Amino acid sequence: MMTDPLQARLELAVQRAFQELFNAEVALKQIGFQPTRPEFEGDVTMNVFPFLKLSGKAPEATATAIGEFLAREEPVVARFNVIKGFLNLVIADSYWLGFLQEAGTRDILALPSTGKKVMVEYASPNTNKPLHLGHMRNIFLGHSVSRILESAGNEVVRVQVVNDRGIHICKSMVAWQKFGNGETPQSSGLKGDKLVGKYYVEFDKELKRQVQEQEAGGKPKEQAEKEAPILLEAQEMLRKWEANFAEVRALWSTMNGWVYEGFRETFKAMNVPEFDKNYYESQTYVLGKEDVLKGLEKGVFYEKDGAVWVDNTPEGLDEKVLLRRDGTSVYMTQDIGTAIKRFEEYPGLSQLIYTVGNEQDYHFKVLFIILKKLGFPWASELHHLSYGMVDLPSGKMKSREGTVVDADDLIEEVVNEARAMGEQLSKLDDFSEKEKKDLYEMIGLAALKYYLLKVDPKKRMLFDPAASIDLQGHTGPFIQYTYARIRSLNRRVMAGVWTGSLKFPEAEIQFAWQPSTTSDQLQPLEKELLKRLHHTPSALLESADKLDPSILANHAYEIAKAYNSFYQAVPVLKEEDGRKKLFRHNLSIDVAKVLKKAMWCLGIEVPERM
């Protein structure tokens, strides 16, 4: 991961200090700086305790010697102080001002190309039910990681696997045949995915009724569950599907078509673009068999009782069947084949990221080990972006029982929350109804996406729709509001609304400012804001390296919070000194630019007015 430019500069200077002061060699990776604790003066701090053997001096003497060297030889160091064995450095205002000038002429969140091509898989819905809250965390996470990787200089390929075959699909089909009476999305007024999901729930209800009936007749529960007539019908339909029965395939195609149309509407409502490629399980489930047989020939796998197995006990895992005795494959088999196919279809692919919930952690450990055993050099670049479940105050979601939090319903709820907030604040009197509608949708989606992305993906989380919309809280709408506030300030500047005597044309406001025009020292809140802006590329790179949007999400919030503190305490439009006013306006513009790009990386839009 690329080093922060200030830290890289200081590390080189410290390395020189050890050579000249102590005649000692120190590797750059051994030198590290941390932000100075708030109770001490300084911007960055170095712990010298690990280097006392090299210096041969006491902690305070070592830190003082290095500090004096840096203050003398490195222009970015204005002064220093020593607290025991900790060297606190104050970075010169000229450095921060120079950074602001540079940031004003380029996008600091558009990093140089890495030359790498990365594939990110996410979404992967089933065609037997609509998208729900769990899917939303997956989709927002995968989409955000894709944009973060793209901003960090990678070429990104976005793909999904559509789980469009299997017993769960047949369950909806059987229930529709038995209870649907020819119902369609057009005749029912339901979105296609919701209509199909309705019959998935109906199947489960009928299955439970039949099991109870057979239990009442004396059958043990386990036997009753296996022999329920409606389950046997679904199993028979799956066999007919695999045997390519025309009438079964026709119904399957029709009902999947209803679901795809519903998915398209939901993806549009979520403001998530289409994928570069869709992989359909109905096509990929045949993959992997030849690869497993080749592995058997090479001795990578072994045969037992007519089935093909892999032994992962040396890696601390279990043995795993890859081909059954009858020659049919398991999910692992098709995942092996699909991974191989992807690297064949996309030459130069350097990394493949699977965005899948943490209940599949073991599956992906096994998959990656198998592909390494098969000798594919890219197997070490496979990554499982594992994430935790999302709960609501009402508890865990269950698809079969129809208690899932539907994605469309949740979007509607957060948009309604945004509408209620907007009507309460009554600041949109000059907005047209369409402008209000678009704004409420933008705010609602920001609330939903940011709330799901600000948490470390690995953690299980609780989603609270009302809390997500708070304009004063740790929320997406708070960051949107900060951006809109700056845009409002900018419009006032462009209109010449200055309380002082100086006015500047737009070109001069945008580009003519020079660091030397600010004669006074930076105020603490100005410097704090500049430091946070300066750290943004490092936050982006850390998010990309760890595949964790929460790092960038929380960094954007800290910038917004710092700007609001600055805005409340430091005059911008009311500043009498025209040059200071111009500097603060430039600073505000760059905050807006960074917030807009950071939110774009999270898949969130920001409004010009709010």
C-alpha positions in Angstrom: 0.0 0.0 0.0 1.3 3.5 -0.9 2.7 5.4 1.9 1.4 8.8 3.0 3.7 11.4 1.3 4.4 13.3 4.5 5.2 10.2 6.4 7.4 9.0 3.5 9.3 12.3 3.6 9.7 12.2 7.4 10.8 8.5 7.3 13.6 9.3 4.9 14.7 12.3 7.0 14.8 10.1 10.2 16.8 7.5 8.3 19.3 10.2 7.5 19.3 11.4 11.1 20.3 7.9 12.3 23.1 7.7 9.8 24.5 11.1 10.7 23.8 11.2 14.4 24.4 7.6 15.5 26.2 6.1 12.5 23.4 3.5 12.4 21.3 2.0 9.6 17.5 1.9 10.0 15.2 0.3 7.5 12.3 2.6 6.4 9.7 0.0 7.4 11.0 0.2 11.0 10.2 3.9 11.2 6.6 4.9 11.9 4.6 7.9 12.8 1.2 8.2 14.5 -1.1 11.2 14.9 -0.1 13.2 18.0 -2.5 12.7 20.9 -4.8 15.7 21.3 -3.4 16.7 24.7 0.1 17.4 23.3 1.3 19.9 20.8 2.2 18.3 17.4 0.8 16.7 14.3 2.7 13.4 14.1 4.6 11.5 16.8 7.5 9.0 16.7 8.2 6.5 19.4 12.0 6.3 19.8 12.1 3.5 22.4 12.7 0.7 19.8 15.9 2.5 18.7 17.7 3.1 22.0 20.3 0.4 21.3 21.2 2.1 18.1 21.5 5.6 19.6 23.2 4.5 22.8 21.3 7.3 24.6 18.4 7.8 27.0 14.9 8.1 25.5 14.7 11.9 25.9 18.2 12.5 24.6 17.5 10.3 21.5 14.2 12.0 20.7 15.8 15.5 21.2 18.7 14.7 18.9 16.4 13.5 16.2 14.1 16.4 16.7 16.9 18.9 16.4 18.1 17.2 13.2 14.7 17.3 11.6 14.0 20.9 12.6 17.3 21.9 11.0 17.4 19.7 7.9 13.7 19.1 7.0 11.7 22.3 6.0 8.3 20.7 6.7 9.2 20.4 10.4 8.4 23.8 12.1 9.3 22.7 15.7 9.2 19.7 18.0 8.8 18.7 21.6 9.7 15.6 23.5 7.5 13.8 26.1 9.6 11.0 27.6 10.6 8.8 24.6 8.0 10.3 22.2 9.0 12.9 19.6 6.1 15.2 18.6 6.6 17.1 15.4 4.7 20.3 14.4 4.4 20.4 10.6 4.9 23.8 9.0 1.8 25.7 7.8 3.5 26.1 4.4 3.3 22.3 3.9 -0.5 22.2 4.5 -1.0 25.3 2.4 1.0 23.7 -0.4 -1.1 20.6 -0.2 -4.3 22.7 -0.4 -3.0 24.4 -3.6 -2.2 21.0 -5.1 -5.6 19.5 -4.1 -7.3 22.4 -5.8 -5.9 21.4 -9.2 -6.5 17.7 -9.2 -8.7 14.9 -7.8 -6.7 13.6 -4.8 -9.0 10.5 -4.8 -8.0 9.5 -8.4 -4.8 7.5 -7.9 -2.3 6.3 -10.5 -3.1 3.1 -12.3 -1.8 -0.1 -10.7 -2.0 -2.1 -13.9 -4.1 -4.7 -12.2 -7.5 -6.1 -13.2 -9.7 -7.2 -10.4 -13.0 -9.0 -10.5 -15.6 -8.5 -7.8 -18.6 -10.8 -7.5 -21.6 -9.6 -5.5 -25.4 -9.7 -5.3 -25.9 -13.4 -6.4 -29.6 -13.5 -5.8 -31.9 -16.5 -5.9 -34.8 -16.4 -8.5 -37.3 -17.7 -6.0 -37.7 -14.5 -3.9 -37.3 -10.7 -4.0 -34.1 -9.0 -2.8 -34.1 -8.3 0.9 -32.0 -6.5 3.5 -29.3 -9.1 3.5 -28.9 -8.7 -0.2 -28.7 -5.0 0.2 -25.6 -5.2 2.5 -24.0 -7.6 0.0 -24.8 -5.4 -3.0 -23.8 -2.1 -1.4 -20.7 -3.6 -0.1 -19.6 -5.2 -3.4 -20.5 -2.1 -5.4 -18.6 0.2 -3.0 -15.5 -2.1 -3.0 -15.6 -2.0 -6.8 -15.6 1.8 -6.9 -12.9 2.0 -4.2 -10.7 -0.4 -6.1 -11.3 1.6 -9.3 -10.4 4.9 -7.6 -7.3 3.2 -6.2 -6.1 2.6 -9.8 -7.4 -0.8 -10.7 -9.5 -2.0 -13.6 -12.6 -3.6 -12.1 -14.9 -6.2 -13.6 -18.2 -6.5 -11.8 -20.0 -9.9 -12.0 -22.8 -11.8 -10.3 -23.9 -15.4 -10.1 -27.7 -15.7 -10.5 -28.9 -18.8 -8.6 -31.6 -19.7 -11.1 -31.9 -23.5 -10.7 -32.2 -26.0 -7.9 -34.8 -27.4 -5.5 -35.7 -23.9 -4.1 -36.6 -22.7 -7.6 -38.8 -25.7 -8.2 -40.6 -25.1 -4.9 -42.0 -21.8 -6.1 -42.9 -23.4 -9.5 -44.8 -26.3 -7.9 -46.7 -23.9 -5.5 -47.6 -21.6 -8.4 -48.9 -24.6 -10.4 -51.0 -25.8 -7.5 -52.3 -22.5 -6.1 -51.6 -19.8 -8.6 -54.6 -20.2 -10.9 -52.6 -18.6 -13.7 -51.7 -15.5 -11.8 -49.1 -13.2 -13.4 -47.5 -9.9 -12.4 -49.9 -8.1 -14.8 -53.0 -9.8 -13.4 -52.0 -9.4 -9.8 -50.3 -6.0 -9.8 -47.3 -7.5 -8.0 -43.7 -7.1 -9.1 -42.5 -10.4 -10.6 -40.0 -11.2 -7.9 -42.6 -10.6 -5.2 -45.1 -12.8 -7.0 -42.7 -15.7 -7.2 -41.6 -15.1 -3.6 -45.2 -15.3 -2.6 -45.4 -18.9 -3.9 -42.1 -19.8 -2.2 -43.8 -18.9 1.1 -47.0 -20.8 0.1 -44.9 -23.9 -0.6 -43.5 -23.8 2.9 -46.9 -23.3 4.4 -48.3 -26.3 2.6 -45.2 -28.4 3.4 -45.7 -27.7 7.1 -49.4 -28.5 6.9 -48.7 -31.9 5.2 -46.0 -32.8 7.7 -48.3 -32.1 10.6 -51.0 -34.2 8.9 -48.7 -37.1 8.4 -47.4 -36.8 12.0 -50.9 -37.0 13.2 -51.3 -40.2 11.2 -48.4 -41.7 13.1 -45.4 -41.0 11.0 -42.2 -39.8 12.7 -41.4 -36.2 12.0 -38.2 -36.9 10.0 -40.0 -39.4 7.8 -43.0 -37.1 7.3 -40.7 -34.3 6.2 -39.0 -36.5 3.6 -42.2 -38.0 2.3 -44.4 -34.9 2.2 -46.2 -35.1 -1.2 -45.5 -31.5 -2.2 -41.7 -31.9 -1.5 -41.7 -35.1 -3.7 -43.4 -33.0 -6.4 -40.6 -30.4 -6.2 -37.9 -33.1 -6.4 -39.6 -34.7 -9.4 -39.8 -31.3 -11.1 -36.1 -30.8 -10.5 -35.3 -34.2 -12.1 -37.5 -33.2 -15.1 -35.7 -29.8 -15.3 -32.3 -31.5 -15.4 -33.7 -34.0 -18.1 -34.8 -30.9 -20.1 -38.5 -31.5 -20.1 -40.0 -28.8 -22.4 -43.0 -27.9 -20.2 -40.9 -27.6 -17.1 -38.3 -25.5 -18.8 -41.0 -23.3 -20.2 -42.5 -22.6 -16.8 -39.0 -22.1 -15.3 -38.2 -19.6 -18.1 -41.4 -17.7 -17.6 -41.2 -17.4 -13.8 -37.5 -16.5 -13.9 -38.4 -13.8 -16.4 -40.9 -12.3 -13.9 -38.1 -12.3 -11.3 -35.5 -10.6 -13.5 -37.9 -7.8 -14.3 -38.5 -7.3 -10.6 -34.8 -7.3 -9.9 -34.2 -4.7 -12.5 -36.7 -2.4 -10.9 -35.1 -2.9 -7.5 -31.5 -2.3 -8.7 -32.7 0.9 -10.4 -34.3 2.0 -7.1 -31.0 1.2 -5.3 -29.1 3.3 -7.9 -26.7 0.4 -8.6 -25.6 -0.1 -12.2 -25.8 -3.3 -14.1 -23.0 -5.9 -14.0 -20.3 -6.4 -16.6 -21.3 -10.0 -16.8 -23.9 -12.3 -15.3 -23.1 -16.0 -14.6 -26.2 -18.2 -14.4 -26.1 -21.3 -12.3 -28.3 -23.1 -14.9 -25.2 -22.8 -17.2 -22.4 -23.1 -14.7 -23.6 -26.1 -12.7 -22.1 -28.4 -15.4 -18.6 -26.8 -15.0 -15.8 -28.3 -12.9 -16.4 -32.0 -13.6 -13.5 -32.3 -16.1 -11.2 -30.3 -13.8 -11.9 -32.6 -10.9 -11.3 -35.7 -13.1 -8.0 -34.1 -14.3 -7.1 -33.6 -10.6 -7.9 -37.3 -10.0 -5.5 -38.4 -12.8 -2.8 -36.2 -11.3 -3.2 -37.6 -7.8 -4.5 -34.4 -6.4 -7.8 -36.1 -5.5 -8.6 -39.7 -4.7 -11.4 -42.1 -5.3 -13.4 -43.8 -2.5 -16.6 -45.9 -2.9 -16.9 -44.7 -6.5 -16.9 -41.0 -5.5 -14.0 -38.4 -6.0 -12.7 -36.8 -2.8 -10.2 -34.2 -1.8 -8.2 -34.6 1.5 -7.8 -31.2 3.2 -6.8 -32.6 6.6 -3.2 -31.5 6.2 -4.6 -28.0 6.1 -6.6 -28.5 9.2 -9.9 -29.0 7.3 -12.0 -32.1 6.4 -12.2 -34.4 3.5 -14.7 -33.2 0.9 -16.5 -35.1 -1.9 -16.3 -33.4 -5.3 -18.1 -35.9 -7.5 -20.8 -38.3 -6.2 -20.8 -42.0 -7.0 -23.4 -41.3 -9.8 -21.0 -38.7 -11.4 -23.1 -35.7 -10.4 -21.4 -32.7 -9.0 -21.7 -30.7 -5.8 -21.7 -26.9 -5.3 -17.9 -27.0 -4.8 -17.4 -28.6 -8.2 -19.2 -25.9 -10.1 -17.4 -23.2 -8.1 -14.1 -24.8 -9.1 -15.1 -24.7 -12.7 -16.5 -21.2 -12.6 -13.4 -19.8 -11.1 -11.2 -21.4 -13.8 -13.6 -20.2 -16.5 -13.4 -16.6 -15.3 -9.6 -16.5 -15.5 -9.8 -18.0 -19.0 -12.4 -15.4 -20.1 -10.6 -12.4 -18.6 -6.9 -12.7 -19.5 -4.7 -10.7 -17.1 -7.1 -11.0 -14.2 -5.0 -10.6 -11.1 -7.6 -11.0 -8.3 -11.0 -12.4 -7.8 -13.1 -11.2 -4.8 -16.2 -13.1 -3.7 -18.7 -10.9 -1.7 -20.6 -13.6 0.3 -21.9 -13.8 3.8 -19.8 -15.3 6.6 -21.9 -18.5 6.8 -19.8 -19.5 3.7 -16.4 -19.0 5.3 -15.6 -22.7 5.4 -16.7 -23.2 1.8 -14.3 -20.6 0.5 -11.4 -21.9 2.5 -11.9 -25.3 0.9 -12.4 -23.8 -2.6 -9.2 -21.8 -2.4 -7.2 -24.7 -1.1 -8.5 -27.0 -3.9 -7.5 -24.5 -6.6 -4.1 -24.2 -5.1 -3.7 -27.9 -5.1 -4.7 -28.0 -8.8 -1.7 -25.7 -9.5 -3.3 -22.5 -10.6 -0.9 -19.6 -9.9 -3.8 -17.2 -9.4 -5.3 -19.2 -6.6 -3.3 -17.2 -4.0 -5.1 -14.1 -5.3 -8.6 -15.3 -4.4 -10.3 -13.5 -1.6 -13.6 -14.0 0.3 -15.0 -10.7 1.3 -17.0 -12.1 4.2 -19.6 -10.0 6.0 -22.0 -10.5 8.9 -25.7 -10.7 9.1 -28.0 -7.6 9.3 -30.7 -7.6 12.0 -33.6 -5.4 12.7 -35.1 -4.6 16.1 -37.7 -7.2 15.2 -35.1 -10.0 14.9 -33.6 -12.3 12.3 -35.1 -12.6 8.8 -36.5 -15.9 7.4 -37.3 -16.2 3.7 -39.4 -19.3 3.9 -41.7 -17.8 6.5 -42.1 -14.5 4.6 -40.6 -12.5 7.4 -37.7 -11.0 5.4 -37.3 -7.3 5.2 -38.1 -6.7 1.5 -35.6 -4.4 -0.3 -38.3 -2.3 -2.0 -40.2 -1.9 1.2 -37.1 -0.8 3.1 -36.2 1.8 0.4 -39.7 3.1 0.6 -39.4 3.4 4.4 -36.2 5.4 4.4 -37.5 7.6 1.7 -40.6 8.3 3.7 -38.3 9.0 6.7 -36.4 11.5 4.6 -39.7 13.1 3.4 -40.9 13.5 7.0 -37.6 15.1 8.0 -37.8 17.5 5.1 -41.3 18.5 5.8 -40.5 19.1 9.4 -37.5 21.3 8.6 -39.6 23.2 6.0 -36.5 24.4 4.1 -37.7 23.3 0.6 -40.4 25.8 -0.1 -38.9 26.8 -3.4 -38.5 23.2 -4.6 -40.8 21.7 -7.2 -42.6 18.5 -6.3 -40.3 16.6 -8.6 -37.2 18.2 -7.0 -38.5 17.3 -3.6 -39.2 13.7 -4.7 -35.7 13.3 -6.2 -34.1 14.8 -3.1 -36.0 12.6 -0.6 -35.0 9.5 -2.7 -31.3 10.7 -2.7 -31.3 11.3 1.1 -33.1 8.0 1.9 -30.7 5.9 -0.2 -27.8 7.7 1.4 -29.1 6.9 4.8 -29.5 3.3 4.0 -26.2 2.8 2.1 -24.1 4.7 4.6 -25.6 3.0 7.6 -24.8 -0.4 6.1 -21.3 0.6 5.0 -20.0 2.5 8.0 -19.7 -0.8 9.9 -16.8 -3.1 9.5 -18.1 -5.8 7.0 -17.0 -8.6 9.3 -19.3 -7.4 12.1 -23.0 -8.4 12.5 -25.1 -5.3 12.7 -28.4 -3.9 13.6 -30.1 -1.5 11.1 -32.3 1.2 12.5 -34.1 3.1 9.7 -35.0 6.1 11.9 -31.5 6.6 13.2 -30.0 6.3 9.7 -31.7 9.5 8.6 -30.5 11.8 11.4 -29.0 15.1 10.0 -27.0 15.6 13.1 -25.8 12.0 13.6 -23.1 9.7 12.2 -25.1 9.3 9.0 -25.0 9.7 5.2 -27.5 12.6 5.3 -25.2 14.5 7.6 -22.4 14.3 5.1 -24.8 15.2 2.3 -25.9 18.2 4.3 -22.3 19.3 4.8 -21.7 19.1 1.0 -24.9 21.1 0.3 -23.9 23.7 2.8 -20.6 24.2 1.0 -22.3 24.4 -2.4 -24.7 27.0 -0.9 -21.7 29.0 0.3 -20.1 28.8 -3.1 -23.2 30.1 -4.8 -23.2 33.1 -2.5 -19.6 33.7 -3.3 -20.2 33.5 -7.0 -23.1 35.9 -6.7 -20.8 38.4 -5.0 -22.3 38.2 -1.5 -19.3 39.4 0.5 -19.5 41.4 3.6 -16.0 42.8 3.0 -14.8 45.1 0.2 -13.0 42.6 -2.0 -14.8 40.6 -4.8 -13.2 38.0 -7.0 -14.3 36.6 -10.4 -14.9 32.9 -10.5 -11.6 32.0 -12.3 -9.6 33.8 -9.6 -11.5 32.2 -6.8 -10.9 28.8 -8.2 -7.3 29.0 -9.3 -5.4 32.3 -8.5 -4.9 31.7 -4.8 -1.3 31.1 -3.7 -0.1 29.9 -0.3 2.0 33.0 0.3 -1.0 35.2 0.4 -2.0 33.9 3.8 0.3 35.7 6.1 -1.1 34.6 9.5 -0.7 31.2 11.0 -3.3 28.7 10.2 -6.0 28.5 12.9 -6.3 25.1 14.7 -9.6 24.2 13.0 -8.2 25.1 9.6 -5.2 23.0 10.2 -7.2 20.1 11.5 -9.4 20.2 8.4 -6.3 20.2 6.1 -4.8 17.3 8.0 -8.0 15.3 7.4 -8.0 16.1 3.7 -4.4 15.2 3.5 -5.1 11.8 5.0 -7.9 11.0 2.4 -5.7 9.1 -0.2 -4.3 7.0 2.6 -7.8 6.2 3.8 -8.9 5.3 0.3 -5.9 3.0 -0.1 -6.4 1.4 3.3 -10.1 0.7 2.3 -8.9 -0.8 -1.0 -6.2 -2.9 0.7 -8.5 -4.3 3.3 -11.6 -4.3 1.1 -13.4 -2.4 3.8 -15.6 0.6 2.8 -16.1 1.5 6.5 -12.6 3.0 6.6 -13.4 5.6 3.9 -17.0 6.0 5.1 -15.9 7.0 8.6 -13.1 9.2 7.3 -15.6 11.1 5.2 -17.8 11.6 8.3 -14.8 12.9 10.2 -14.1 15.4 7.4 -17.7 16.5 7.5 -17.7 16.9 11.2 -14.4 18.8 11.2 -15.8 21.1 8.5 -18.9 21.9 10.4 -16.8 22.8 13.5 -14.7 25.0 11.3 -17.7 26.6 9.7 -19.4 27.4 13.0 -16.2 28.9 14.6 -14.2 30.5 11.8 -15.8 33.2 9.6 -15.8 32.6 5.9 -18.1 35.0 4.2 -18.0 37.4 7.2 -14.1 37.6 7.2 -13.0 41.1 6.6 -9.5 40.1 5.2 -10.2 39.3 1.6 -7.2 37.0 1.2 -8.2 34.9 4.3 -11.8 34.8 2.9 -10.4 33.5 -0.4 -8.3 30.9 1.4 -11.2 29.6 3.4 -13.4 29.5 0.4 -10.8 27.4 -1.4 -10.6 25.2 1.6 -14.3 24.7 1.6 -14.3 23.9 -2.2 -11.8 21.2 -1.7 -13.7 19.7 1.2 -16.8 19.5 -1.0 -14.7 17.9 -3.8 -13.4 15.2 -1.4 -16.7 14.5 0.2 -18.4 14.1 -3.2 -15.8 11.7 -4.5 -15.7 9.7 -1.2 -19.4 9.4 -1.3 -19.3 8.3 -4.9 -16.9 5.6 -3.8 -19.6 4.4 -1.4 -22.3 4.5 -4.2 -23.9 7.6 -2.7 -25.0 10.8 -4.5 -24.8 14.2 -2.9 -27.3 17.0 -3.5 -26.5 20.6 -4.6 -29.3 21.9 -2.4 -30.8 20.4 0.7 
